[in-house]
Amino acid sequence: MTMSWPQMKPQRSSQAASGRSVGLVIFDCDGVLVDSEILAHELLAEMMTELGRPTTTAEAIREFAGRSLTDILKLIEGVLGRELPDEVGRRYGRRLVDRLRHELTPVSGVKAAIAELPYRRCVASSSSIERIRLSLEVTGLMPLFDGNIFSATQVAHGKPAPDLYLFAARSMGAAPGECIVVEDSPLGVSAAVSAKMEVIGFVGGGHATHNLAENLLAAGARTVLSSMSALAATIAEFAI
């Protein structure tokens, strides 16, 4: 099941981005680098349905996109009104890893787009370190980041808190004000905005809904792209 997204010109919020020195570009992973969100949320919808709460993939995306698995499981417990056995999360993880190994693809054009960038870069994702590595290895993107990957499991609070993006910037020796984040979820955009970073929203993943661009702008993204081919030129517009 893949939700199509029509080609569109970059959209911008009414607030113009001021010039800045770009010291680091931070990429979310799922839905930005790899087209994994549709796979993950199909499984989450199946899991919710199996637990007695019939859920569609679209509903799972709306409720859980951008969150860590730990936070997702807590939300599910709140919805169901009961604690989940530990095996539920482990079973979901095993099923997802299997799908990622056999079905995961990179976001269209992302490898060439990243190779074109003259800036330092890293990955900061709500997924575990193991899942990030798997996703980047399966899609051949790992060499582009020199092992610079950071996970919400390494900080106290996941998105929409700024902890992960601040941790990534600190680890890479970059000031928040010189970081640009590429994000596909409103929660992730909120996290980056809270960290005082500029944000480029991305709606080119297979999970993108018709109102995602609007939601990313509302969360604070300065511009929204539907194609990675425009990434280098868009980042250059932020630079002094």
C-alpha positions, -999 to 999 in steps of 0.1 A, spaced: 0 0 0 17 32 -11 2 67 -9 12 87 -39 23 124 -36 21 147 -66 52 166 -77 51 201 -63 73 231 -61 89 239 -27 64 255 -4 75 281 22 60 296 53 54 333 53 85 339 75 116 343 54 147 323 64 175 345 74 210 338 61 232 316 83 263 296 83 255 260 77 278 239 98 257 207 99 228 191 81 209 166 103 187 140 85 158 122 101 160 86 88 126 70 83 106 88 56 135 111 47 164 88 38 146 55 36 110 47 26 103 28 57 74 46 73 47 29 52 62 -5 61 64 3 98 29 18 101 13 -11 81 27 -34 109 16 -10 136 -20 -10 122 -19 -48 121 -6 -50 157 -33 -26 170 -60 -46 152 -46 -79 167 -48 -62 201 -85 -55 197 -84 -20 183 -90 -21 145 -67 5 130 -59 15 94 -24 23 81 -35 60 77 -47 62 113 -14 47 125 6 73 105 -15 101 120 -11 89 156 24 75 157 46 91 130 78 105 143 77 87 177 100 62 191 87 26 196 89 31 234 66 61 232 43 44 207 38 14 230 30 38 259 4 55 237 -11 21 227 -14 11 264 -32 44 270 -56 37 242 -62 1 252 -63 9 289 -40 -19 298 -3 -27 300 12 -47 271 33 -78 276 70 -72 267 66 -97 239 43 -74 220 71 -49 213 97 -76 206 73 -93 181 67 -61 163 104 -54 162 112 -88 147 85 -85 120 97 -50 111 133 -61 108 123 -89 85 103 -64 62 132 -39 62 157 -66 52 136 -77 22 115 -46 12 132 -14 22 143 10 -5 160 44 -2 139 75 -9 141 84 -45 171 105 -54 184 108 -19 219 93 -25 227 117 -53 212 146 -33 234 139 -3 265 133 -23 260 168 -38 261 185 -4 293 203 7 282 203 44 289 180 73 260 157 79 246 131 103 214 111 110 192 116 141 162 93 143 135 81 167 145 45 157 170 25 177 207 26 166 204 -10 154 174 -2 132 191 30 118 222 10 109 201 -18 93 181 7 72 212 26 60 231 -7 53 202 -23 34 198 8 12 235 15 7 234 49 24 257 41 54 290 53 37 275 88 32 274 94 70 307 80 82 289 63 111 275 96 125 241 83 136 221 92 167 190 77 182 163 88 206 173 58 228 204 79 237 185 108 252 160 113 280 131 125 259 122 117 222 106 140 197 89 165 200 114 173 228 146 189 214 169 165 232 178 143 202 187 171 179 207 190 205 225 157 213 234 152 177 246 188 173 267 186 204 282 153 194 291 167 160 306 199 175 280 222 159 260 250 174 222 247 171 221 279 152 242 265 124 222 233 120 196 225 93 173 196 99 154 176 72 122 161 86 91 144 75 69 145 106 53 174 125 67 160 158 102 160 143 98 195 130 86 207 165 117 190 180 141 208 157 123 242 161 125 237 199 163 231 194 165 265 176 174 249 143 161 256 108 139 229 93 133 217 58 101 195 56 100 166 32 69 150 17 84 127 -9 80 94 11 55 67 4 36 75 36 29 112 28 -7 123 31 -24 151 12 -21 175 42 14 167 53 31 197 37 6 220 55 12 203 88 50 205 85 47 243 78 23 247 107 48 229 130 76 254 120 93 241 88 106 270 67 101 252 35 87 219 22 102 197 -6 86 168 -24 118 158 -43 153 154 -30 166 169 -63 159 203 -48 177 197 -15 211 212 -23 197 244 -38 173 248 -9 200 244 18 221 269 -1 193 295 3 197 292 41 234 299 39 251 333 41 
